[in-house]
Amino acid sequence: MPPSAPPSPSRSGLEATFLENRDKLLHFLRARGAGDAAEDLVQEVWLKISRSTPGPVAAPLSYLFRTADLLMIDRFRSARQSGTRERDWTQAHADEAGASPEPSAERRLSAAQEAGHVLSLLESLGPRVSAIFRRHRIDGMAQKQVAAELGISLSTVESDLRVAYRALAQWKERSDEA
């Protein structure tokens, strides 16, 4: 960030104008839609004017605002082109690799079968364990609420969840080995 001290006599008129109007530039960029990037853009303006020797500038404040505006436009274009390149590359390579945003029929069938196995496993643990697991893990209900709803203690809910988790972990180990 440029120093906030008053400009020394050795500073160019452009740098002095920048230091006097830094807040105005920041406000201008935010109003034009730069958002969080406004600070970065103001810093880029400072770097640009401090590294260059443009010669005498008739309207230094206008020059600074135009520089800030052009830097913001460049950044916007760069981000847009980057997004376009990324999208085009992804589409081109997705076709090559056979990738699709949708799962294949095999994957859908496999997932449905796996879900069926999990549901069967949970049902085999008993209706209470299955109900507790579903209410807590699938419906997102807090353990205390599940306990209150089923009229059982919180420790029973925790115990039944441990049973379900242990059975699911064992099932997962077996299916990974196969």
N, CA, C and O of each residue as an XYZ file, in Angstrom:
712
protein
N       0.853     -1.167      0.000
C       0.000      0.000      0.000
C       0.895      1.225      0.000
O       1.905      1.247      0.704
N       0.547      2.251     -0.777
C       1.373      3.443     -0.817
C       1.353      4.159      0.524
O       0.376      4.065      1.268
N       2.418      4.866      0.831
C       2.465      5.570      2.105
C       1.394      6.643      2.156
O       1.026      7.219      1.133
N       0.896      6.904      3.358
C      -0.143      7.915      3.495
C       0.435      9.254      3.931
O      -0.307     10.190      4.228
N       1.759      9.343      3.968
C       2.401     10.602      4.341
C       2.197     11.617      3.228
O       1.989     11.236      2.076
N       2.251     12.888      3.550
C       2.083     13.894      2.506
C       3.178     13.741      1.450
O       4.312     13.382      1.769
N       2.837     14.012      0.215
C       3.797     13.812     -0.860
C       5.020     14.704     -0.697
O       4.912     15.878     -0.344
N       6.174     14.125     -0.960
C       7.404     14.907     -0.885
C       7.576     15.678     -2.186
O       6.938     15.350     -3.186
N       8.412     16.679     -2.187
C       8.597     17.455     -3.403
C       9.130     16.618     -4.564
O       8.966     16.991     -5.726
N       9.772     15.479     -4.252
C      10.328     14.661     -5.328
C       9.264     13.814     -6.025
O       9.525     13.281     -7.103
N       8.084     13.677     -5.447
C       7.021     12.876     -6.062
C       6.493     13.605     -7.297
O       6.397     14.832     -7.338
N       6.156     12.795     -8.296
C       5.563     13.389     -9.496
C       4.167     13.903     -9.161
O       3.582     13.529     -8.144
N       3.658     14.734    -10.000
C       2.312     15.267     -9.803
C       1.272     14.168     -9.824
O       0.260     14.250     -9.128
N       1.519     13.124    -10.631
C       0.589     12.007    -10.730
C       0.555     11.213     -9.424
O      -0.519     10.831     -8.958
N       1.717     10.967     -8.837
C       1.759     10.248     -7.565
C       1.106     11.068     -6.462
O       0.388     10.519     -5.626
N       1.343     12.357     -6.451
C       0.731     13.231     -5.443
C      -0.786     13.234     -5.600
O      -1.518     13.182     -4.612
N      -1.250     13.294     -6.834
C      -2.694     13.271     -7.086
C      -3.285     11.943     -6.632
O      -4.378     11.901     -6.067
N      -2.549     10.852     -6.886
C      -3.014      9.543     -6.441
C      -3.171      9.523     -4.924
O      -4.212      9.118     -4.406
N      -2.135      9.962     -4.217
C      -2.168      9.932     -2.752
C      -3.295     10.790     -2.194
O      -3.900     10.440     -1.180
N      -3.574     11.891     -2.839
C      -4.651     12.781     -2.371
C      -6.034     12.190     -2.659
O      -6.994     12.483     -1.945
N      -6.139     11.362     -3.697
C      -7.452     10.892     -4.155
C      -7.615      9.381     -4.091
O      -8.484      8.816     -4.755
N      -6.792      8.740     -3.306
C      -6.849      7.275     -3.204
C      -8.238      6.779     -2.800
O      -8.755      5.833     -3.393
N      -8.839      7.411     -1.797
C     -10.161      6.990     -1.338
C     -11.220      7.174     -2.423
O     -12.145      6.370     -2.534
N     -11.083      8.231     -3.221
C     -12.031      8.457     -4.319
C     -11.905      7.341     -5.366
O     -12.908      6.857     -5.890
N     -10.671      6.944     -5.660
C     -10.463      5.855     -6.614
C     -11.077      4.555     -6.093
O     -11.726      3.818     -6.835
N     -10.863      4.296     -4.832
C     -11.414      3.096     -4.210
C     -12.941      3.099     -4.291
O     -13.552      2.089     -4.641
N     -13.545      4.227     -3.970
C     -15.002      4.352     -4.034
C     -15.490      4.180     -5.482
O     -16.494      3.512     -5.727
N     -14.784      4.779     -6.419
C     -15.126      4.670     -7.835
C     -15.133      3.214     -8.288
O     -16.072      2.768     -8.948
N     -14.084      2.474     -7.933
C     -13.986      1.074     -8.347
C     -15.068      0.220     -7.710
O     -15.632     -0.659     -8.362
N     -15.356      0.470     -6.458
C     -16.430     -0.291     -5.796
C     -17.772      0.008     -6.438
O     -18.587     -0.894     -6.630
N     -18.005      1.278     -6.771
C     -19.265      1.657     -7.406
C     -19.398      1.033     -8.794
O     -20.511      0.773     -9.252
N     -18.275      0.792     -9.464
C     -18.296      0.193    -10.798
C     -18.377     -1.327    -10.755
O     -18.417     -1.973    -11.802
N     -18.403     -1.914     -9.541
C     -18.595     -3.350     -9.421
C     -17.346     -4.147     -9.131
O     -17.361     -5.369     -9.276
N     -16.264     -3.505     -8.725
C     -15.023     -4.231     -8.449
C     -15.121     -5.031     -7.155
O     -14.409     -6.020     -6.987
N     -15.990     -4.618     -6.245
C     -16.180     -5.352     -4.995
C     -14.910     -5.472     -4.181
O     -14.218     -4.485     -3.930
N     -14.609     -6.717     -3.766
C     -13.428     -6.962     -2.936
C     -12.123     -6.713     -3.681
O     -11.084     -6.527     -3.049
N     -12.154     -6.705     -5.001
C     -10.941     -6.500     -5.798
C     -10.558     -5.021     -5.885
O      -9.503     -4.697     -6.432
N     -11.380     -4.130     -5.366
C     -11.111     -2.687     -5.481
C      -9.768     -2.315     -4.860
O      -9.009     -1.545     -5.449
N      -9.468     -2.849     -3.685
C      -8.177     -2.549     -3.036
C      -7.019     -3.002     -3.912
O      -6.036     -2.278     -4.071
N      -7.132     -4.193     -4.477
C      -6.074     -4.708     -5.343
C      -5.902     -3.835     -6.576
O      -4.779     -3.578     -7.011
N      -6.999     -3.387     -7.127
C      -6.925     -2.544     -8.320
C      -6.292     -1.192     -8.016
O      -5.515     -0.676     -8.818
N      -6.618     -0.619     -6.869
C      -5.993      0.652     -6.478
C      -4.488      0.446     -6.325
O      -3.694      1.298     -6.723
N      -4.105     -0.682     -5.749
C      -2.678     -0.991     -5.612
C      -2.026     -1.124     -6.985
O      -0.902     -0.664     -7.185
N      -2.725     -1.751     -7.935
C      -2.190     -1.878     -9.295
C      -2.024     -0.513     -9.950
O      -1.052     -0.286    -10.671
N      -2.962      0.397     -9.708
C      -2.834      1.754    -10.243
C      -1.566      2.395     -9.676
O      -0.785      3.002    -10.409
N      -1.372      2.253     -8.362
C      -0.175      2.826     -7.736
C       1.092      2.259     -8.365
O       2.007      3.008     -8.708
N       1.146      0.952     -8.514
C       2.330      0.323     -9.102
C       2.554      0.805    -10.527
O       3.687      1.050    -10.940
N       1.486      0.935    -11.258
C       1.595      1.367    -12.646
C       2.149      2.783    -12.749
O       3.030      3.047    -13.568
N       1.646      3.685    -11.932
C       2.119      5.067    -12.051
C       3.485      5.268    -11.404
O       4.251      6.133    -11.829
N       3.796      4.474    -10.375
C       5.088      4.654     -9.715
C       6.228      4.048    -10.527
O       7.378      4.458    -10.370
N       5.932      3.085    -11.387
C       6.965      2.437    -12.196
C       7.142      3.075    -13.569
O       8.138      2.826    -14.247
N       6.198      3.878    -13.970
C       6.281      4.455    -15.307
C       6.572      5.945    -15.226
O       6.427      6.574    -14.179
N       6.976      6.473    -16.330
C       7.195      7.924    -16.432
C       6.377      8.421    -17.612
O       6.900      8.568    -18.717
N       5.085      8.682    -17.379
C       4.218      9.061    -18.492
C       4.486     10.460    -19.034
O       3.954     10.817    -20.085
N       5.290     11.254    -18.353
C       5.491     12.629    -18.779
C       4.407     13.500    -18.193
O       3.631     13.047    -17.352
N       4.343     14.725    -18.618
C       3.316     15.619    -18.054
C       1.914     15.145    -18.450
O       1.651     14.808    -19.604
N       1.036     15.134    -17.463
C      -0.349     14.728    -17.681
C      -1.220     15.940    -17.423
O      -1.178     16.530    -16.343
N      -2.018     16.313    -18.430
C      -2.839     17.519    -18.333
C      -3.902     17.404    -17.252
O      -4.144     18.367    -16.524
N      -4.538     16.245    -17.132
C      -5.607     16.039    -16.148
C      -5.263     14.792    -15.337
O      -5.766     13.709    -15.638
N      -4.411     14.923    -14.308
C      -3.943     13.737    -13.584
C      -5.057     12.926    -12.933
O      -4.987     11.697    -12.925
N      -6.081     13.575    -12.388
C      -7.159     12.838    -11.743
C      -7.939     12.010    -12.771
O      -8.267     10.850    -12.522
N      -8.230     12.608    -13.914
C      -8.916     11.859    -14.980
C      -8.064     10.698    -15.458
O      -8.575      9.610    -15.725
N      -6.759     10.932    -15.565
C      -5.836      9.877    -15.973
C      -5.888      8.712    -14.988
O      -5.906      7.554    -15.407
N      -5.912      8.998    -13.694
C      -5.963      7.953    -12.666
C      -7.278      7.175    -12.730
O      -7.280      5.947    -12.644
N      -8.384      7.885    -12.881
C      -9.674      7.207    -12.963
C      -9.743      6.325    -14.211
O     -10.263      5.211    -14.154
N      -9.225      6.817    -15.333
C      -9.235      6.027    -16.563
C      -8.330      4.796    -16.419
O      -8.681      3.701    -16.860
N      -7.176      4.989    -15.803
C      -6.269      3.858    -15.565
C      -6.952      2.806    -14.695
O      -6.896      1.615    -15.000
N      -7.591      3.238    -13.621
C      -8.289      2.309    -12.726
C      -9.402      1.583    -13.468
O      -9.572      0.374    -13.307
N     -10.159      2.311    -14.279
C     -11.256      1.711    -15.041
C     -10.729      0.668    -16.023
O     -11.293     -0.420    -16.130
N      -9.654      0.992    -16.738
C      -9.087      0.052    -17.698
C      -8.526     -1.194    -17.017
O      -8.664     -2.300    -17.539
N      -7.894     -1.023    -15.859
C      -7.391     -2.176    -15.119
C      -8.546     -3.084    -14.678
O      -8.440     -4.309    -14.738
N      -9.640     -2.472    -14.239
C     -10.797     -3.260    -13.823
C     -11.383     -4.027    -15.019
O     -11.740     -5.198    -14.895
N     -11.476     -3.366    -16.160
C     -11.992     -4.013    -17.363
C     -11.080     -5.166    -17.775
O     -11.562     -6.242    -18.130
N      -9.758     -4.945    -17.730
C      -8.812     -6.012    -18.052
C      -8.991     -7.208    -17.138
O      -8.971     -8.352    -17.593
N      -9.165     -6.949    -15.849
C      -9.328     -8.038    -14.891
C     -10.627     -8.800    -15.169
O     -10.652    -10.029    -15.115
N     -11.695     -8.073    -15.464
C     -12.976     -8.710    -15.777
C     -12.857     -9.583    -17.027
O     -13.325    -10.722    -17.045
N     -12.226     -9.039    -18.074
C     -12.070     -9.801    -19.314
C     -11.226    -11.044    -19.084
O     -11.536    -12.120    -19.595
N     -10.174    -10.889    -18.323
C      -9.295    -12.024    -18.040
C     -10.061    -13.124    -17.314
O      -9.930    -14.299    -17.656
N     -10.855    -12.754    -16.322
C     -11.636    -13.745    -15.574
C     -12.667    -14.413    -16.477
O     -12.882    -15.622    -16.393
N     -13.299    -13.630    -17.334
C     -14.304    -14.186    -18.247
C     -13.659    -15.140    -19.249
O     -14.192    -16.218    -19.512
N     -12.513    -14.746    -19.807
C     -11.823    -15.609    -20.762
C     -11.315    -16.881    -20.087
O     -11.349    -17.959    -20.681
N     -10.852    -16.756    -18.863
C     -10.392    -17.922    -18.124
C     -11.543    -18.897    -17.903
O     -11.376    -20.106    -18.069
N     -12.696    -18.380    -17.534
C     -13.874    -19.229    -17.346
C     -14.299    -19.904    -18.641
O     -14.669    -21.078    -18.645
N     -14.244    -19.160    -19.737
C     -14.605    -19.718    -21.038
C     -13.628    -20.817    -21.442
O     -14.033    -21.880    -21.912
N     -12.332    -20.549    -21.253
C     -11.327    -21.567    -21.581
C     -11.531    -22.824    -20.748
O     -11.467    -23.940    -21.263
N     -11.778    -22.635    -19.461
C     -11.970    -23.772    -18.558
C     -13.196    -24.588    -18.978
O     -13.146    -25.817    -19.023
N     -14.287    -23.899    -19.283
C     -15.506    -24.588    -19.707
C     -15.284    -25.333    -21.021
O     -15.690    -26.487    -21.160
N     -14.635    -24.670    -21.990
C     -14.379    -25.307    -23.281
C     -13.462    -26.511    -23.125
O     -13.695    -27.550    -23.742
N     -12.425    -26.382    -22.312
C     -11.497    -27.489    -22.101
C     -12.217    -28.663    -21.453
O     -12.037    -29.812    -21.858
N     -13.033    -28.370    -20.444
C     -13.760    -29.430    -19.754
C     -14.698    -30.155    -20.709
O     -14.774    -31.383    -20.704
N     -15.409    -29.390    -21.526
C     -16.321    -30.020    -22.479
C     -15.571    -30.855    -23.507
O     -16.007    -31.954    -23.848
N     -14.453    -30.349    -24.000
C     -13.689    -31.075    -25.010
C     -13.111    -32.364    -24.440
O     -13.125    -33.401    -25.102
N     -12.610    -32.299    -23.229
C     -11.979    -33.472    -22.642
C     -12.986    -34.425    -22.006
O     -12.698    -35.610    -21.836
N     -14.136    -33.927    -21.663
C     -15.172    -34.814    -21.105
C     -15.638    -35.776    -22.186
O     -15.893    -36.948    -21.910
N     -15.750    -35.287    -23.411
C     -16.170    -36.149    -24.510
C     -15.109    -37.211    -24.793
O     -15.434    -38.362    -25.086
N     -13.833    -36.813    -24.704
C     -12.739    -37.755    -24.970
C     -12.704    -38.870    -23.934
O     -12.529    -40.040    -24.272
N     -12.872    -38.496    -22.674
C     -12.765    -39.489    -21.607
C     -14.073    -40.237    -21.393
O     -14.128    -41.178    -20.601
N     -15.104    -39.835    -22.077
C     -16.387    -40.484    -21.907
C     -17.088    -40.040    -20.632
O     -18.039    -40.684    -20.188
N     -16.627    -38.948    -20.044
C     -17.227    -38.456    -18.812
C     -18.517    -37.725    -19.126
O     -18.666    -37.113    -20.184
N     -19.413    -37.798    -18.217
C     -20.701    -37.141    -18.364
C     -21.106    -36.601    -16.999
O     -20.761    -37.181    -15.969
N     -21.827    -35.505    -16.991
C     -22.278    -35.013    -15.685
C     -23.276    -35.962    -15.020
O     -23.459    -35.921    -13.804
N     -23.912    -36.806    -15.809
C     -24.864    -37.778    -15.289
C     -24.171    -39.119    -15.080
O     -23.333    -39.512    -15.891
N     -24.509    -39.824    -14.002
C     -23.920    -41.151    -13.824
C     -24.455    -42.125    -14.883
O     -25.572    -41.987    -15.380
N     -23.634    -43.088    -15.197
C     -24.040    -44.081    -16.201
C     -25.161    -44.955    -15.624
O     -25.426    -44.947    -14.422
N     -25.798    -45.696    -16.505
C     -26.868    -46.597    -16.074
C     -26.314    -47.642    -15.108
O     -26.978    -48.015    -14.141
N     -25.096    -48.111    -15.375
C     -24.474    -49.099    -14.480
C     -24.273    -48.526    -13.081
O     -24.553    -49.185    -12.080
N     -23.781    -47.277    -13.027
C     -23.540    -46.660    -11.715
C     -24.848    -46.444    -10.967
O     -24.921    -46.652     -9.756
N     -25.890    -46.022    -11.702
C     -27.188    -45.820    -11.048
C     -27.717    -47.140    -10.503
O     -28.210    -47.197     -9.377
N     -27.617    -48.188    -11.291
C     -28.080    -49.507    -10.863
C     -27.277    -49.997     -9.668
O     -27.838    -50.522     -8.707
N     -25.972    -49.824     -9.732
C     -25.099    -50.240     -8.629
C     -25.436    -49.467     -7.352
O     -25.496    -50.047     -6.268
N     -25.653    -48.169     -7.484
C     -25.990    -47.343     -6.316
C     -27.335    -47.756     -5.731
O     -27.495    -47.800     -4.512
N     -28.297    -48.057     -6.586
C     -29.612    -48.502     -6.102
C     -29.496    -49.828     -5.369
O     -30.131    -50.029     -4.334
N     -28.677    -50.742     -5.911
C     -28.482    -52.036     -5.244
C     -27.784    -51.848     -3.900
O     -28.148    -52.478     -2.907
N     -26.789    -50.982     -3.879
C     -26.065    -50.734     -2.632
C     -26.994    -50.115     -1.583
O     -26.945    -50.483     -0.409
N     -27.842    -49.174     -2.015
C     -28.798    -48.569     -1.087
C     -29.766    -49.625     -0.562
O     -30.126    -49.614      0.615
N     -30.178    -50.520     -1.422
C     -31.064    -51.604     -0.989
C     -30.401    -52.493      0.049
O     -31.040    -52.898      1.020
N     -29.116    -52.803     -0.151
C     -28.374    -53.614      0.824
C     -28.278    -52.903      2.167
O     -28.441    -53.519      3.220
N     -28.015    -51.612      2.122
C     -27.903    -50.838      3.369
C     -29.239    -50.809      4.094
O     -29.291    -50.994      5.309
N     -30.318    -50.577      3.358
C     -31.639    -50.567      3.994
C     -31.973    -51.928      4.601
O     -32.516    -52.001      5.704
N     -31.651    -53.001      3.887
C     -31.892    -54.352      4.416
C     -31.081    -54.582      5.684
O     -31.582    -55.133      6.665
N     -29.817    -54.150      5.652
C     -28.954    -54.293      6.820
C     -29.543    -53.546      8.016
O     -29.597    -54.081      9.124
N     -29.984    -52.310      7.787
C     -30.556    -51.526      8.888
C     -31.824    -52.184      9.424
O     -32.039    -52.221     10.635
N     -32.667    -52.706      8.528
C     -33.894    -53.376      8.961
C     -33.572    -54.631      9.775
O     -34.293    -54.971     10.713
N     -32.485    -55.318      9.410
C     -32.119    -56.538     10.127
C     -31.649    -56.249     11.557
O     -31.613    -57.151     12.394
N     -31.296    -55.011     11.832
C     -30.846    -54.640     13.176
C     -32.012    -54.383     14.122
O     -31.822    -54.206     15.325
N     -33.196    -54.367     13.576
C     -34.388    -54.146     14.394
C     -35.047    -52.831     14.035
O     -34.392    -51.908     13.553
N     -36.354    -52.750     14.274
C     -37.092    -51.544     13.871
C     -36.656    -50.288     14.628
O     -36.645    -49.197     14.058
N     -36.294    -50.433     15.918
C     -35.890    -49.253     16.692
C     -34.560    -48.701     16.186
O     -34.428    -47.494     15.983
N     -33.581    -49.570     15.983
C     -32.265    -49.134     15.500
C     -32.413    -48.483     14.126
O     -31.823    -47.438     13.852
N     -33.204    -49.115     13.277
C     -33.430    -48.582     11.937
C     -34.102    -47.206     12.003
O     -33.698    -46.276     11.305
N     -35.119    -47.089     12.842
C     -35.838    -45.812     12.963
C     -34.919    -44.718     13.518
O     -34.935    -43.585     13.036
N     -34.132    -45.058     14.515
C     -33.220    -44.068     15.106
C     -32.202    -43.613     14.064
O     -31.943    -42.418     13.925
N     -31.626    -44.563     13.334
C     -30.632    -44.209     12.315
C     -31.246    -43.305     11.246
O     -30.663    -42.291     10.864
N     -32.421    -43.687     10.775
C     -33.083    -42.886      9.735
C     -33.401    -41.477     10.227
O     -33.126    -40.500      9.531
N     -33.977    -41.368     11.418
C     -34.371    -40.045     11.935
C     -33.145    -39.150     12.161
O     -33.177    -37.950     11.886
N     -32.065    -39.760     12.669
C     -30.881    -38.948     12.979
C     -30.037    -38.676     11.737
O     -29.715    -37.523     11.453
N     -29.676    -39.720     10.993
C     -28.733    -39.556      9.891
C     -29.388    -39.114      8.582
O     -28.785    -38.353      7.825
N     -30.568    -39.559      8.310
C     -31.217    -39.226      7.038
C     -32.076    -37.978      7.170
O     -32.015    -37.085      6.324
N     -32.879    -37.914      8.234
C     -33.754    -36.754      8.424
C     -33.038    -35.582      9.100
O     -33.545    -34.460      9.098
N     -31.861    -35.842      9.676
C     -31.081    -34.768     10.283
C     -31.574    -34.324     11.645
O     -31.249    -33.223     12.090
N     -32.342    -35.146     12.304
C     -32.889    -34.798     13.609
C     -31.821    -34.992     14.695
O     -31.034    -35.936     14.632
N     -31.799    -34.112     15.669
C     -30.847    -34.221     16.774
C     -31.167    -35.469     17.606
O     -32.315    -35.906     17.684
N     -30.127    -36.024     18.219
C     -30.299    -37.243     19.010
C     -31.301    -37.029     20.145
O     -32.100    -37.919     20.435
N     -31.270    -35.874     20.781
C     -32.224    -35.596     21.869
C     -33.658    -35.606     21.359
O     -34.561    -36.107     22.029
N     -33.861    -35.048     20.168
C     -35.203    -35.027     19.592
C     -35.674    -36.440     19.252
O     -36.838    -36.785     19.458
N     -34.756    -37.252     18.729
C     -35.106    -38.637     18.406
C     -35.517    -39.363     19.679
O     -36.513    -40.086     19.697
N     -34.740    -39.165     20.750
C     -35.046    -39.805     22.030
C     -36.431    -39.378     22.517
O     -37.226    -40.212     22.949
N     -36.713    -38.082     22.445
C     -38.011    -37.583     22.899
C     -39.144    -38.135     22.028
O     -40.192    -38.521     22.544
N     -38.937    -38.172     20.728
C     -39.967    -38.651     19.813
C     -40.299    -40.124     20.058
O     -41.464    -40.521     20.020
N     -39.265    -40.927     20.308
C     -39.478    -42.361     20.500
C     -39.733    -42.726     21.963
O     -40.042    -43.877     22.270
N     -39.604    -41.747     22.868
C     -39.848    -42.001     24.283
C     -38.795    -42.895     24.914
O     -39.109    -43.739     25.753
N     -37.547    -42.708     24.511
C     -36.439    -43.488     25.069
C     -35.353    -42.530     25.553
O     -35.413    -41.327     25.298
N     -34.370    -43.073     26.248
C     -33.310    -42.213     26.773
C     -32.296    -41.879     25.681
O     -32.183    -42.571     24.669
N     -31.568    -40.798     25.924
C     -30.523    -40.372     25.001
C     -29.429    -41.434     24.894
O     -28.902    -41.666     23.807
N     -29.088    -42.072     25.991
C     -28.050    -43.108     25.952
C     -28.492    -44.301     25.107
O     -27.651    -44.955     24.490
N     -29.799    -44.600     25.063
C     -30.301    -45.677     24.211
C     -30.141    -45.296     22.739
O     -29.766    -46.124     21.909
N     -30.430    -44.036     22.431
C     -30.256    -43.557     21.050
C     -28.790    -43.682     20.656
O     -28.477    -44.184     19.576
N     -27.892    -43.230     21.524
C     -26.461    -43.305     21.229
C     -26.008    -44.752     21.055
O     -25.233    -45.058     20.149
N     -26.484    -45.629     21.909
C     -26.121    -47.045     21.832
C     -26.609    -47.672     20.525
O     -25.871    -48.402     19.864
N     -27.866    -47.379     20.158
C     -28.407    -47.935     18.919
C     -27.679    -47.376     17.690
O     -27.493    -48.089     16.704
N     -27.277    -46.126     17.744
C     -26.508    -45.562     16.636
C     -25.148    -46.251     16.510
O     -24.684    -46.515     15.401
N     -24.514    -46.540     17.644
C     -23.237    -47.271     17.603
C     -23.417    -48.644     16.964
O     -22.568    -49.088     16.192
N     -24.509    -49.307     17.281
C     -24.799    -50.617     16.684
C     -24.928    -50.471     15.165
O     -24.368    -51.262     14.406
N     -25.670    -49.456     14.739
C     -25.872    -49.242     13.302
C     -24.550    -48.887     12.620
O     -24.249    -49.409     11.546
N     -23.760    -48.005     13.234
C     -22.481    -47.608     12.638
C     -21.523    -48.801     12.533
O     -20.836    -48.969     11.526
N     -21.489    -49.617     13.573
C     -20.612    -50.786     13.573
C     -21.026    -51.758     12.452
O     -20.177    -52.273     11.725
N     -22.328    -51.997     12.325
C     -22.826    -52.912     11.292
C     -22.529    -52.354      9.893
O     -22.152    -53.107      8.996
N     -22.696    -51.056      9.707
C     -22.406    -50.453      8.407
C     -20.915    -50.506      8.086
O     -20.534    -50.747      6.941
N     -20.072    -50.282      9.093
C     -18.619    -50.349      8.882
C     -18.208    -51.766      8.487
O     -17.385    -51.948      7.590
N     -18.774    -52.754      9.146
C     -18.455    -54.148      8.813
C     -18.934    -54.490      7.399
O     -18.230    -55.152      6.638
N     -20.130    -54.033      7.065
C     -20.661    -54.276      5.728
C     -19.762    -53.621      4.680
O     -19.487    -54.217      3.638
N     -19.304    -52.400      4.951
C     -18.425    -51.678      4.029
C     -17.107    -52.423      3.833
O     -16.616    -52.537      2.710
N     -16.543    -52.925      4.917
C     -15.292    -53.695      4.823
C     -15.490    -54.912      3.935
O     -14.663    -55.201      3.071
N     -16.602    -55.633      4.153
C     -16.870    -56.826      3.360
C     -17.068    -56.475      1.878
O     -16.567    -57.181      1.003
N     -17.787    -55.401      1.600
C     -18.043    -55.040      0.205
C     -16.783    -54.505     -0.473
O     -16.635    -54.647     -1.687
N     -15.874    -53.895      0.284
C     -14.617    -53.429     -0.300
C     -13.696    -54.587     -0.647
O     -12.925    -54.514     -1.604
N     -13.780    -55.654      0.136
C     -12.942    -56.829     -0.118
C     -13.409    -57.593     -1.340
O     -12.617    -58.221     -2.041
N     -14.705    -57.529     -1.583
C     -15.274    -58.306     -2.707
C     -14.954    -57.704     -4.049
O     -15.361    -58.241     -5.079
